[in-house]
Amino acid sequence: MIGLRTHRLRGNLVLLLLGALATAVILLPLVGLLVRAPWSDWPRYLADPIVRPAIWLSLVTTAATVAISMILGTPLAWLLSRADGRAAHWLRALVTVPVVLPPVVGGVALLLAYGRHGVVGAPLFELFGLRLPFTPYAVVLAQVFVSLPFYVLSVEGAMRGTDRRYALVASTLGARPLRAFLTVGLPLAAPGIAAGAALAAARALGEFGATITFAGNFAGETQTAPLAIYVALQSNPDAAVALSVAMLALAVLILGLLRGRWLR
């Protein structure tokens, strides 16, 4: 009996040490950022004419990205959660491709799709004179491309975990599929939807590779906060650190507000 307790204690100790190491790997860079931050000059750096537009653009485009992800991704997640078979499996795989795709490759793909000579961009330009690349709309498209899969994965998991019998009962009572989705599926999956929105917001807020490739890095127009940090790092590292701290605070705030509200 004593030997069994000793074995369990050692096993728990190993798990504890590995968990502490994993936590340290995540937290130590953040601690280093906070320790080295120029706190005394922080307000001055944030008041820089380049910083405020970059933060504002990041906030606006992130809000637009979350809204688009919820409008488009929620029905898709519902369909995937209720679908079975090989077709659903491959559709799910294709939807999650941007999760593992290098962001720069995603930017190139967006250029080839929505560029002036792209599959979709060429007709848009010829018919309406609409040019998407290197505009604020390109920033939103890039963020939606990389964030939507995270939202769909989170919401699909929540919807798949709900009891399907509620939707069946609603159907037997005369509710059409759309009504059952709105009145039964959405309320039951509300925590997963909030978590997916938080993940999408955090991913959009930190997007860099696809944005700089597809939207460019024009101050006051397409330069988001991550791009401004990259530029500042070349000439003024302290300003880059100050802006990085601001972005860290925003990310923690988004996750805290959304996840804290629904996932207690």
C-alpha positions as CSV (number, residue, x, y, z in Angstrom):
1,M,0.0,0.0,0.0
2,I,2.8,2.4,0.9
3,G,4.6,1.5,-2.3
4,L,1.5,2.3,-4.3
5,R,1.1,5.7,-2.7
6,T,4.8,6.4,-3.3
7,H,4.3,5.5,-7.0
8,R,1.3,7.8,-7.3
9,L,3.1,10.6,-5.5
10,R,6.0,10.3,-7.9
11,G,3.6,10.3,-10.9
12,N,1.8,13.4,-9.7
13,L,5.1,15.1,-9.0
14,V,6.3,14.4,-12.6
15,L,3.0,15.8,-14.0
16,L,3.3,18.8,-11.7
17,L,6.8,19.5,-12.9
18,L,5.9,19.2,-16.5
19,G,2.9,21.4,-16.1
20,A,5.0,24.0,-14.3
21,L,7.5,23.8,-17.2
22,A,4.8,24.3,-19.7
23,T,3.4,27.3,-17.8
24,A,6.9,28.8,-17.6
25,V,7.4,28.4,-21.4
26,I,4.3,30.5,-21.9
27,L,4.7,33.0,-19.2
28,L,8.4,33.8,-19.1
29,P,8.4,35.7,-22.4
30,L,5.4,37.7,-21.2
31,V,7.2,38.4,-17.9
32,G,10.3,39.5,-19.9
33,L,8.2,41.9,-21.9
34,L,6.7,43.4,-18.8
35,V,10.0,43.7,-17.0
36,R,11.8,45.4,-19.9
37,A,8.9,47.7,-20.8
38,P,9.7,51.4,-20.6
39,W,7.0,52.2,-18.1
40,S,8.1,55.8,-17.5
41,D,7.9,56.7,-21.1
42,W,5.0,54.4,-22.0
43,P,2.3,57.2,-22.4
44,R,4.7,59.1,-24.7
45,Y,5.3,56.2,-26.9
46,L,1.6,55.4,-27.2
47,A,0.9,59.0,-28.1
48,D,3.0,58.7,-31.2
49,P,1.1,59.7,-34.4
50,I,1.7,56.3,-35.9
51,V,0.7,54.2,-32.9
52,R,-2.9,55.5,-32.3
53,P,-4.1,54.9,-35.9
54,A,-2.5,51.5,-35.9
55,I,-4.3,50.5,-32.6
56,W,-7.6,52.0,-33.8
57,L,-7.4,50.1,-37.2
58,S,-6.6,46.9,-35.3
59,L,-9.7,47.4,-33.1
60,V,-12.0,48.3,-35.9
61,T,-10.9,45.4,-38.2
62,T,-10.9,42.9,-35.4
63,A,-14.5,43.9,-34.5
64,A,-15.5,43.5,-38.2
65,T,-13.7,40.2,-38.4
66,V,-15.5,38.8,-35.4
67,A,-18.9,40.0,-36.7
68,I,-18.2,38.4,-40.1
69,S,-16.9,35.2,-38.5
70,M,-20.1,34.9,-36.4
71,I,-22.4,35.6,-39.3
72,L,-20.7,33.1,-41.7
73,G,-19.1,30.7,-39.3
74,T,-22.1,29.9,-37.0
75,P,-24.3,28.3,-39.7
76,L,-21.2,26.4,-41.0
77,A,-20.4,25.1,-37.6
78,W,-24.0,24.0,-37.1
79,L,-24.0,22.1,-40.4
80,L,-20.7,20.5,-39.7
81,S,-21.8,19.4,-36.2
82,R,-24.8,17.7,-37.7
83,A,-23.2,16.2,-40.8
84,D,-21.5,12.8,-41.0
85,G,-19.7,11.0,-43.8
86,R,-16.7,11.5,-46.0
87,A,-17.9,14.8,-47.6
88,A,-18.3,16.4,-44.2
89,H,-14.9,15.1,-43.1
90,W,-13.2,16.7,-46.1
91,L,-15.1,19.9,-45.8
92,R,-14.0,20.2,-42.2
93,A,-10.4,19.5,-43.2
94,L,-10.6,22.2,-45.9
95,V,-12.1,24.7,-43.5
96,T,-9.3,24.2,-41.1
97,V,-6.5,24.5,-43.6
98,P,-5.7,28.2,-42.7
99,V,-4.9,27.0,-39.2
100,V,-1.8,25.2,-40.4
101,L,-1.1,27.2,-43.5
102,P,1.9,29.7,-43.2
103,P,0.4,33.2,-42.9
104,V,2.5,34.5,-45.8
105,V,1.2,31.7,-48.0
106,G,-2.3,32.7,-47.0
107,G,-1.5,36.3,-48.1
108,V,-0.3,35.1,-51.5
109,A,-3.5,33.0,-51.9
110,L,-5.6,36.0,-51.1
111,L,-3.7,38.1,-53.7
112,L,-4.3,35.4,-56.3
113,A,-8.0,35.3,-55.4
114,Y,-8.9,38.9,-54.7
115,G,-6.1,40.8,-56.6
116,R,-6.7,42.9,-59.6
117,H,-6.0,39.9,-61.8
118,G,-7.3,37.3,-59.3
119,V,-10.1,34.8,-59.7
120,V,-12.6,37.0,-57.9
121,G,-10.7,40.3,-57.9
122,A,-10.6,40.6,-61.7
123,P,-14.4,40.5,-62.2
124,L,-14.9,42.9,-59.3
125,F,-12.5,45.4,-60.8
126,E,-13.8,45.1,-64.3
127,L,-17.5,45.4,-63.3
128,F,-17.4,47.7,-60.4
129,G,-13.9,49.2,-60.4
130,L,-13.4,47.7,-56.9
131,R,-9.8,47.1,-55.8
132,L,-9.4,45.1,-52.7
133,P,-5.6,44.6,-52.1
134,F,-3.7,47.1,-50.1
135,T,-6.9,48.7,-48.7
136,P,-8.5,48.4,-45.2
137,Y,-10.9,45.9,-46.8
138,A,-7.9,43.7,-47.5
139,V,-7.0,43.8,-43.8
140,V,-10.4,42.5,-42.8
141,L,-10.3,39.8,-45.5
142,A,-6.9,38.6,-44.3
143,Q,-8.0,38.5,-40.7
144,V,-11.2,36.7,-41.6
145,F,-9.2,34.1,-43.6
146,V,-7.0,33.2,-40.6
147,S,-9.6,33.7,-37.8
148,L,-12.7,32.0,-39.2
149,P,-11.4,28.4,-38.8
150,F,-10.7,29.0,-35.1
151,Y,-14.2,30.2,-34.7
152,V,-15.8,27.4,-36.6
153,L,-13.8,24.7,-34.7
154,S,-14.7,26.1,-31.3
155,V,-18.4,26.6,-32.2
156,E,-18.7,23.2,-33.9
157,G,-17.3,21.5,-30.8
158,A,-19.9,23.2,-28.6
159,M,-22.7,22.4,-31.0
160,R,-21.6,18.8,-31.4
161,G,-21.7,18.5,-27.6
162,T,-25.3,19.7,-27.3
163,D,-28.1,17.2,-27.0
164,R,-29.7,16.7,-30.5
165,R,-32.9,15.6,-28.9
166,Y,-33.9,19.2,-28.2
167,A,-33.7,20.0,-32.0
168,L,-35.6,16.9,-32.8
169,V,-38.3,17.9,-30.3
170,A,-38.5,21.3,-31.8
171,S,-38.9,19.8,-35.3
172,T,-41.7,17.5,-34.1
173,L,-43.5,20.5,-32.7
174,G,-43.4,22.1,-36.2
175,A,-40.2,24.2,-36.0
176,R,-38.4,24.5,-39.4
177,P,-34.7,23.9,-39.5
178,L,-33.9,27.6,-39.4
179,R,-36.2,28.2,-36.5
180,A,-34.7,25.2,-34.6
181,F,-31.2,26.6,-35.3
182,L,-32.1,30.1,-34.0
183,T,-34.2,29.1,-31.0
184,V,-32.5,25.8,-29.9
185,G,-29.0,25.5,-31.4
186,L,-27.8,29.0,-30.7
187,P,-28.8,29.3,-27.0
188,L,-27.4,25.9,-26.2
189,A,-24.1,26.7,-27.9
190,A,-23.8,30.2,-26.5
191,P,-20.7,29.5,-24.4
192,G,-18.9,27.9,-27.4
193,I,-19.9,30.9,-29.6
194,A,-18.5,33.3,-27.1
195,A,-15.3,31.3,-26.8
196,G,-15.0,31.1,-30.6
197,A,-15.5,34.9,-30.8
198,A,-12.7,35.3,-28.3
199,L,-10.4,33.1,-30.2
200,A,-11.2,34.8,-33.5
201,A,-10.7,38.2,-31.9
202,A,-7.3,37.3,-30.5
203,R,-6.2,35.7,-33.7
204,A,-7.3,38.7,-35.8
205,L,-5.7,41.2,-33.4
206,G,-2.3,39.5,-33.8
207,E,-2.4,38.7,-37.5
208,F,0.7,39.8,-39.3
209,G,1.9,37.6,-42.3
210,A,-1.3,37.5,-44.4
211,T,-2.0,41.2,-43.7
212,I,1.4,42.5,-44.7
213,T,1.4,40.4,-47.9
214,F,-2.2,41.1,-49.0
215,A,-2.9,44.5,-47.5
216,G,0.6,46.1,-47.3
217,N,2.0,48.2,-44.5
218,F,0.8,51.7,-45.2
219,A,0.7,53.9,-42.1
220,G,-2.8,55.2,-41.3
221,E,-4.4,53.0,-43.9
222,T,-3.5,49.3,-43.6
223,Q,-0.8,49.4,-40.8
224,T,-2.3,47.5,-37.9
225,A,-0.7,47.4,-34.5
226,P,1.4,44.2,-35.2
227,L,2.8,45.9,-38.4
228,A,3.5,49.1,-36.4
229,I,5.5,47.0,-33.9
230,Y,7.5,45.4,-36.6
231,V,8.4,48.9,-38.1
232,A,9.2,50.4,-34.7
233,L,11.4,47.4,-33.8
234,Q,13.8,48.5,-36.6
235,S,14.2,52.1,-35.4
236,N,12.9,52.4,-31.9
237,P,12.9,49.2,-29.8
238,D,11.5,50.9,-26.7
239,A,8.4,52.1,-28.7
240,A,8.0,48.5,-30.1
241,V,8.0,47.1,-26.5
242,A,5.5,49.8,-25.3
243,L,3.1,49.0,-28.1
244,S,3.6,45.2,-27.5
245,V,2.6,45.7,-23.9
246,A,-0.5,47.6,-25.1
247,M,-1.4,44.7,-27.5
248,L,-0.8,42.2,-24.7
249,A,-3.2,44.1,-22.5
250,L,-5.9,44.2,-25.3
251,A,-5.5,40.5,-25.9
252,V,-5.9,39.7,-22.2
253,L,-8.9,42.0,-21.9
254,I,-10.7,40.4,-24.9
255,L,-10.1,36.9,-23.6
256,G,-11.0,37.9,-20.0
257,L,-14.3,39.7,-20.9
258,L,-15.6,37.1,-23.4
259,R,-14.4,33.9,-21.8
260,G,-15.0,35.1,-18.2
261,R,-18.6,35.9,-19.1
262,W,-19.5,32.5,-20.6
263,L,-17.0,30.0,-19.3
264,R,-17.1,30.3,-15.6
